[in-house]
Structure formats: structure tokens, C-alpha cells
Amino acid sequence: MKITVFCSANNNIDPDFFKATEELGAWMAANRHTLVYGGTDLGLMECIAKTVHEHGGQTIGVVPTKVEEHSHTSKYNDVEIPCDNLNDRKQLMLLHTDIAIALPGGVGTLDEIFSMAASKSIGYHDKRVVLYNIKGFWDKTIELLDDMQQRGFIRGDYHRMIIPVSSLDELKTVLSEE
């Protein structure tokens, strides 16, 4: 399975997020899942790519020109797909994946999550995003989604598009159902 991972490109975050990312990357490689990600050599992006690569897994980095210009392309990209901008990167990651996992991240990660969910909601694809809620990182986002659904701003059950999980075991269960 090709799994896109959306995540932080910041090195200055809680070490527990790196530990959980390493556990996910090792599991992905051991189970022959291919990583599709943003191709950057920073933060959790570099962590997941390095872990998958060093455990014998395949990595596909989708690298925007600005990342390349700033010399932040990961050396752990087995396959590198260049692109012009972040919109192209999102489209290419979607094209090359079966499902996405969102680890802790910032506004770029939020953009990726909601772009993928919105395009699924109107029928452009049938791929879901899993919010890996490490240390309660996504709690406020989940509360917001629950509130939006309760108020009628999300039609149907948002869990068709976005699936919150709180452990690697829960994540494995969701992936086994794909």
C-alpha cells in the first residue's frame, strides 16, 4: 500500500512525536508499505523518510521548487517527484497514494488534511485521511469537526473522510481495512 504521511517540517518539537514517527516508519517498512511525503529534510518529514528508508522501505518524496531552492530536499528520497508549488504537491501526493496519515504538524499539514477531505467529500476520489492523535495533538481539531458536524456544516459523518486514531494499533486496524 502507498501511504502518504502529512506532518511537521519543524525540528523543534516534542521528542515524543519523533519517537511515534519512528515507530510508524519502522512498521511501514516492515509491512512493505511505500511512504509518499513532502520530500523535505526537516522535522517529522525527515524522521519518517529516514526510518522507512533505513528499515528497507521505499520512499517517494514530492518536492516543490522552493524546497529545492532552499536545499531542504531529503537524501532519503528513493524516488523524487519535482513539482512547482504546494498545490501541485498535494495533487501529486493524492495521485500516488491509497490513504493518508496526518501526524502532528502546522498550517501546511492542516491544508493537506482539509484539501484531501474536501475533494473526497464531493467525489473526486475515495481516499481517507487518518489523524494520528499522538499525545492528544489533534484533540482540538477533532472537537472542531464534531462541532461543525453537530451544527450541520459537515454533511453526513465526517469519519467517512477523516478518521481519528490514538495509537499505532488503532492505526494498523484502520489500514488493514483499506
C-alpha positions as a printed Julia matrix, in Angstrom:
178×3 Matrix{Float64}:
   0.0    0.0    0.0
   1.17   3.53  -0.71
   0.68   5.7    2.35
   1.02   9.47   2.29
   2.2   10.99   5.55
   1.39  14.64   6.23
   3.5   16.06   9.07
   5.64  18.81  10.53
   8.8   20.14   8.93
   9.93  21.61  12.26
  12.82  20.12  14.25
  11.98  21.97  17.48
   9.01  19.92  18.68
   8.31  17.38  21.42
  10.68  14.38  21.11
   7.73  12.04  21.71
   6.41  12.99  18.28
   9.69  11.84  16.72
   9.54   8.56  18.66
   5.99   7.82  17.47
   7.01   8.75  13.91
   9.94   6.33  14.05
   7.62   3.56  15.26
   5.24   4.24  12.38
   8.08   4.33   9.84
   9.57   1.04  11.07
   6.14  -0.6   10.9
   5.51   0.75   7.39
   8.83  -0.62   6.11
   8.36  -3.99   7.83
   4.96  -4.33   6.17
   6.19  -3.21   2.74
   4.14  -0.03   2.62
   5.58   2.76   0.47
   5.92   6.22   2.01
   4.7    9.19  -0.03
   5.52  12.52   1.62
   6.63  16.11   1.09
  10.3   15.26   0.45
  11.78  17.7    2.97
  14.81  17.08   5.21
  13.29  18.73   8.29
  11.23  17.66  11.28
   8.93  14.69  11.2
   9.19  14.58   7.39
  12.87  13.72   7.57
  12.25  11.39  10.51
   9.64   9.28   8.71
  11.67   9.13   5.48
  14.9    8.18   7.25
  13.17   5.5    9.31
  11.33   3.94   6.37
  14.48   4.07   4.22
  16.8    2.64   6.89
  14.38  -0.22   7.54
  14.4   -1.2    3.86
  11.19   0.53   2.8
  10.52   2.63  -0.28
  10.12   6.42  -0.1
   8.62   8.8   -2.63
   9.34  12.47  -1.99
   7.2   15.07  -3.75
   9.44  18.14  -3.74
   8.31  21.7   -4.56
  10.82  24.01  -6.25
  11.03  26.28  -3.15
  12.18  23.31  -1.04
  14.8   22.5   -3.67
  15.93  26.15  -3.88
  16.47  26.26  -0.12
  18.46  22.98  -0.19
  16.0   21.15   2.06
  15.4   18.06  -0.06
  15.78  14.83   1.9
  18.57  12.45   0.97
  16.21   9.58   1.85
  14.0   10.0   -1.23
  14.24   6.78  -3.22
  12.04   8.37  -5.86
  11.79  12.12  -6.2
   8.9   13.8   -7.95
   9.56  17.51  -8.58
   6.7   19.98  -8.63
   6.19  23.72  -8.94
   4.22  24.53  -5.79
   2.3   23.25  -2.79
  -0.94  22.78  -4.72
   0.87  20.56  -7.22
   2.49  18.67  -4.34
  -0.91  17.94  -2.76
  -2.3   16.73  -6.09
   0.72  14.52  -6.8
   0.69  13.01  -3.31
  -3.02  12.26  -3.7
  -2.4   10.68  -7.11
   0.32   8.4   -5.72
  -1.39   7.22  -2.52
  -4.03   4.85  -1.21
  -4.6    6.58   2.14
  -3.05   9.44   4.13
  -1.91   9.67   7.74
  -1.65  13.06   9.41
   0.96  13.24  12.14
   1.34  16.41  14.21
   2.04  19.4   12.0
   1.3   23.04  11.31
  -0.71  25.01   8.77
   0.72  23.03   5.84
  -0.46  19.79   7.42
  -3.91  21.28   8.06
  -4.05  22.41   4.43
  -3.19  18.89   3.24
  -5.75  17.23   5.53
  -8.63  19.5    4.59
  -7.81  19.65   0.86
  -7.87  15.86   0.71
 -11.06  15.61   2.78
 -12.85  18.32   0.79
 -12.03  16.72  -2.55
 -13.26  13.35  -1.23
 -16.48  14.94   0.05
 -17.51  15.97  -3.46
 -16.41  12.77  -5.16
 -13.01  13.44  -6.72
 -11.54  10.37  -5.01
 -12.31   7.81  -2.33
  -9.19   8.15  -0.16
  -9.32   8.92   3.54
  -7.09  10.78   6.0
  -6.24   9.25   9.36
  -5.49  11.75  12.14
  -2.85  10.05  14.27
  -3.66  11.79  17.55
  -0.29  11.43  19.31
  -0.39  12.89  22.83
  -3.77  14.47  22.08
  -2.29  16.72  19.39
  -5.44  16.6   17.23
  -7.96  16.86  20.12
  -8.96  20.46  19.32
  -9.26  19.68  15.61
 -11.49  16.69  16.39
 -13.6   18.89  18.71
 -13.94  21.43  15.89
 -15.01  18.75  13.4
 -17.52  17.34  15.92
 -18.95  20.83  16.47
 -19.13  21.58  12.74
 -20.93  18.29  12.14
 -23.35  18.88  15.03
 -24.19  22.36  13.65
 -24.82  20.95  10.18
 -21.77  22.38   8.41
 -20.46  18.91   7.54
 -22.95  16.74   5.68
 -23.07  13.18   6.92
 -20.43  11.64   9.12
 -17.0   13.25   8.72
 -15.44   9.94   9.75
 -16.01   8.83   6.15
 -13.25  11.31   5.24
 -11.2   11.83   8.4
 -10.57   9.03  10.9
  -9.09   9.91  14.31
  -6.93   7.25  16.0
  -4.93   7.48  19.22
  -2.45   4.61  18.92
  -0.36   2.74  16.39
  -2.52  -0.34  16.98
  -5.68   1.62  16.09
  -3.89   2.97  13.03
  -2.9   -0.54  11.94
  -6.53  -1.65  12.26
  -7.76   1.2   10.04
  -5.07   0.44   7.45
  -5.92  -3.27   7.45
  -9.48  -2.35   6.45
  -8.36  -0.42   3.34
